[in-house]
Amino acid sequence: MHADHPTTLVPPLEDNLAGRATAVAHPNIALIKYWGKRDEQLVLPRVDSLSMTLDIFPTTTCVRLAPQAEHDQVTLNGEVARGQARERVVAFLDLVRAQARKKLPAVVDSENTVPTGAGLASSASGFAALALAAAAAYGLTLDATALSRLARRGSGSASRSVFGSFALWHAGLATGTATEADLSSYAEPVPAPGLDPALVIAVVDAGPKAVSSREAMRRTVDTSPLYEPWARSSKDDLKDMRTALDRGDLAAVGEIAERNALGMHATMLAARPAVRYLAPATLTVLDSVLQLRRDGIPAYATMDAGPNVKVLCRRTDARQVADTVRSAMTAGSVLTARPGPGARLLPQDTR
Ligand code: 2P0
């Protein structure tokens, strides 16, 4: 089941003698959604998912081993992290330390370029960059598959940000031991020849979400009668999506992505109590996407754990799509992204 990715993203120990490394990773948007875990501890998902890594808003993270320190020190965008944000990073470092058989604390300094309150999740780029920088600083030699598995433990969607352009995250083996399941759940690149897409992002609300995606997923799996049917249909969506990507058929890619996302939101609306991320402004943007299609422009929407809308279209239509979506909005902002690169270490001399 292991994919053949000989590329070693994390170089061997001798390259990192200083115990310090800096990595960059970009966010990704799922076209086939990850929604629901079957194992919270190992972050094993219920369904396969497929995403596009973006070329905007990278996270840059430096990890430096600190032999003199008593505890890990975590700084996010120049501010010392506390509470849950810090605990998630420390728990992740503990995983890396266990793999590396080292106990040293670390200093983590992470800069996220998503404008504050842009309403775009940063856990994917954040944990992909942290995984790569921490693995290198602690002297782990990991290939891309192992790095994706490690990033997954920080945040599920981070497993996909290890790769550029399109990536498929395997849910992995549902039977067998925990180790077998862990080994089988990783992302890998998916070729999409002939596709020249853009993603127009309508930020309709930049505020924090009322329900975290972690809690919303849990509630949906536990209580929504629509969850299982969606999870089953997502398998067909993925099969169709792979064919559409292979053919470079943007209209088919968009149609499948839109139905998969609307289905995911239907599962949440049917949860008890309901989780509703879609706002009136979301529906207004969805109307403008329908209008674009009526006007002959292939444009398709996807939404995540929030009210913002991402519109997949041809690169050559991106300006028109952005203008149309913007004119439908009474507030917020519109950004355009293209497929972006996978996670990478910065060379020593640029640190
Ligand atoms: C996705 N989302 O596939 C889905 C679609 C949101 C909606 O991945 O609990 O931050 O850290 O594994 O990755 C958001 O969830 O969740 C997400 P955890 P994550 O992009």
Residues whose N, C-alpha, C, O or C-beta is under 5 A from the ligand:
A	BS01	2P0	A30 I32 K33 Y34 S49 S123 G154 S155 G156 S157 A158 S213 R214 D304 A305
